[in-house]
């Protein structure tokens, strides 16, 4: 989503001090975890997974690799995700980009050497040999997952409008071109620069520039005639093709279809918050927790800013006061995720 940044007027709720912050961190961890689980289940449902979940239809496009990484991160909390990942390794691993998973993995799993190894092992066992390079950990063996046999579909179903990325990959092949088209359609006609597309998708500038130039030659997208390369896609031109089985979202105005919401960056921030809040040493004092909150804000500013939000200004708060501003800003982001997921 694009637009003007939302200015958050966040005044401290508590006086600066050195009070323990365990209750706040426990509440924060609980809400973040519940939100991420809800988003994961709703996105898997959109991809046809054999799950039962409540919630409205998705307003955001599913970023396939970001969903895989998020689900792996949440397995310890929700073991049923192992069954879903096992199902996907059989029916959908060929629609995933191994290289893009490599590129995005450090942002969601910064402390894990080989987080994708268990899923990669399942994909290799299902016959997708592209994943062999990700199977082994440092000892040469992947962590074993044992999914239960399920009653899921034996083929991929990509009729939900939110599954656009995987639908385009199924029709055009896994790679930069399908993902760039997904991004441009998800931006509803907005011009996107090479640098933006590169950062948002996790590809190199050179790969995006080559894909954009060739797609422009083919007439799939519009490109700028001079100056720095920019791209956009006309949703109206693609609507007849996409509406065949994608449902009513592509028969309405393109701005009403699921949008690209930078899920990878949001998941990166929220999983970092989980890792922080679950560490006992972070709850020693408000000052120490506030320092960590400032670091998280600085490291993950894009999760807010790329979605039209603005995190609290660290220079406006002293000492432990920043912790309250961070808590409120994160609560607003969580509300935003729950609505726009």
N, C-alpha and C positions, 0 to 999 in steps of 0.2 A: 504494500500500500504506500502511496506517496502523498505528499501534501505538506502543509506547514507543520513545523514542530509544535507539539503541545507543551506549553509552559506550565510546569507543575509548581504551584506555590505551596511548598511543604515546610511548615513551621514545626519546630521540635515539639514532641508530645511530653517529653520528660526532661527534667533538668540534667545538665551535664554532671556525670558522677562516675563512680566505679562499681555500680551495682551489677550483680550477676545477671546474665542475659539468657540463661537456659530456657526459661519459659517462652520468650519470644522466638528463640531459635527452634524450639520444638514445634511451636505453632507454624512457623514459617516452613520448616521441613515437611510437616504434614500436609500443608496446603499445596506446596509445590509438587510433592509426590502425587497427590490425588489428581492434580490438574494434568500432569504429564501422563499418568495412566489413562485418564479419560480421553485425552487427545490421541494416544496410541491406539486405544481400542476403537475409537471412531474412525481413525484413518485405516486401520486394518479392515474394518467392516466395509469401507468404501472400495477396498481392493478385492472384496469377495471372500475374505477369510471366514471360516466357520466359527464366528463369535456372536454372542448376543450382548448388545449394549444399547443403552438409551442415549438420547441426545438428538439434536436437530441435524439435518444434513450439513455436511461440511461447507464452510464458506471459503476455505483455502484449498489450493491445490496440494496434493500429497507430494512431498519431496521424498522419493523412494529411499535413497541412501540415508537421508536424515532419519527416516522412520526406522530403518534397520538398526542404526547406531543407537537411537533412543531406546528401542526395544531391548537391545543387548544390555544397555545400562540399567534397565528396570527389571531384568530377569531375577535378580536376587530378591526383589520385593514381590514380584508376581510371576511365579513359576509357570503359569499357564501360557506366558509368552514364548516359552520354549516350544510348546506344541504348535503355536502359530508360525514361529520361525522355521520349525521343521517342515510344516506344510508348505511354506513359501519356498524353501530350498528345493522342493520337488517340482513345484508348478511355476515358479516365477524367478528363479535365480538367474536365468538367461537374460532377463530384462533389466538386470542390475549392472552398473558399471563398477568393475573391480577397481579401476584406477581412481574413480571419483570417491569410492569408499576409503581408499588410502589417503586421498587428499583431505577429506573431511574428518577422518577418525581422530586426529590429535585434538581437535577443538571440543569434541564431546567426551573423549576418553584420554585426557592429557597424561594420566599417570599409569596407563595400561600399555604394556609393550605390544601385545598382540590381541586386542579386544575382539577382532572379527574372527579369530581362529576357530572357535566352536561352530559358528555358522558356516564358515568356509568348509569345514570338515563335512558338514551335512550336505552342502552343495556338491562337493566332490563325490560323496557316496551316492548322490542322486544322478551322477553322470556328467556334471558340468566341470570339466577339467580346467577351466580358466581360474578356478579358485585354489589350485594346488599351492601357489606361492604364498598364500595366506594361512595355510593349515597349521604349520609348525610354529610352536613357541620356542623360547630359548633352549629348552631341553629337547626339542625335536618332536614333541608330542602335543597335540591339541587337547584342550580341556574337553572332556566328554559330556555331551548333552544326550539325553535319552528322551526324545519326544514320544508322547503316547500316540498310538495310531488314532487318527480322527476320521470324521465323515465329511471332510471338506471336498470341494470340487476337485476333479483331476486336471482341469485346465483353468487357465487364468480367465477371470471375468472382469472386464474393464469398462463396464457400461456407466458407472457413476461418473458424473462430470469432474469430480475431484481427482480421478485417476488419469487425467489428461497426459501427464508425463509418460506413464507406462504405456498408454495407448499409442502415443506417437512413436515411442521406441519400438513397440510391436510392429508398427507399420513402416517405419523409416530406418530402423536399426538403432542399436544402443550407441550413443556418442554425442558429441557437442551439438550437432545440428538439431537433433530432436529436442535436446534440453534447451537450446537457445530459443527455438520456436515456442516451447512450453512457457518459458519465461516471458517472451514478448506477448503472447496471448494472455498470460496472466497479469500483464501490466496494462491491458485494455487500451492499446493504441499509443501508449506513452513512448517517446523516444528514449532509447537506452544506449549508453556509451559502451565502448569495448571494455573499458576499465570496470564499469559497473557490472556488466554481464560476467566478466571474469571473476570478480570478487563474489558476486551473488551465487554463481554456479560452482565455483571451485575449479575452474579450468585456467590455463594460461592465457595471457592476452593474445599470443600468436595463434593459439587454437581457435579462440573466439573470432579473431579477425578473419582468418581463413574461412571458417564456417559461414560467417556473415557475408563475406564477399561472394562465395559460391551460391548461397541461398538467394542473395540479391540478384545474381545473374539468372537464376532459375525463376525469378519472379515470386518466390515464396514469401519474401519479406521486402520491406522498403528500406533503402539505405540512403544516407546523405550523399549528395553529389560532390561536395567539397568539404575541406576542413577535417577535423577529427571524425572518424567513422562513428556513426550512430545508426541504430536499427529500430524498426517497429513493425508490428504485424497488424493487419486489418482483420479484426475478429469477424466482421460481416462476411468477408470473402471465404473464411474457413467454416462459417456456421453450417452451411448445407452438408458438408462432409461430416463434421463432428456431431451434428444432430441426429444422424442416422440411428445410432444406438446409445448416444451419450445422454439422452433424456432432454427435458425441457430447458435446461440451463442454457443451451446453445441455440435455442430458438428465440430467446429474449435478447435484449440489448447486451453486447459483450461485457459492459461494466457490471452486469448482474451475475455473471458467471463466476465460479470460484477464482480467487485471485492468488497471485504469488505473494506469500507473506514472509519470506526469509526464515523459514522454520529451522534451518540448520543453526543459524545464529541464536535464535531464541532458545532452542534446545541446549545449545552450548552454555548459555548463561544460566538457565534453570538447573541443569545438571551440576554446574559448578557451585551453585548455591546449595544444592543438596550435599555435595561433598564437604562443603564448609560447615554447614549446620549440623552435620552428623559427627563432626570431630569434637570430642570433649574439650580439647584444649582451646577451642575457639570461644568457649563460654566463660573464660576466666574473668573478663571484665568488659564493661561497655567500651572502654577505650580501645582495647585490643580488637574487639569485634568490629568497631567502627573503622579501624585501620584496614581490616580485611575487606569490609564493605566498600571502602574507597577503591581498593585495588581491583575488586570485582567490577565495579562501575567503569573504571578506566579500561580494563581489559576487554570488556564486553559492551562498550558503548554502542556498537553497531546494532545490537539486538533491539535497543530502544530507537535509535535514530533512523535506521532503515525502515522502521515501521511507523514513522511519524510521531514518535514520542521523544521526550527529552528527560534524561536522568537528572537528579538533583545536582546542583553545582557544588562541588566540594569546597570551593572557596567561601561559600556562604554559611558554612557551619564549622564550629570549633569542637575539637575533642570528640566526646561520645555523642554529641548532638546529631552528627551525621547518620548515626545508626537508625534513628527514628525516620529521617528523611528517606533513607534507603529502603526501609521497611514499607513506607507508604508508596514509594515509587514502584517497588516490586509488586505490591498488592495491585496497583493500577495495571501493571503489565500482565499479571495473572488474570485479572478481569478481562483485559483485552484478548488474551489468548483464548480464554473460555468462550468468548463471543465469536471471535474470528476463526477459530479452528475449523 
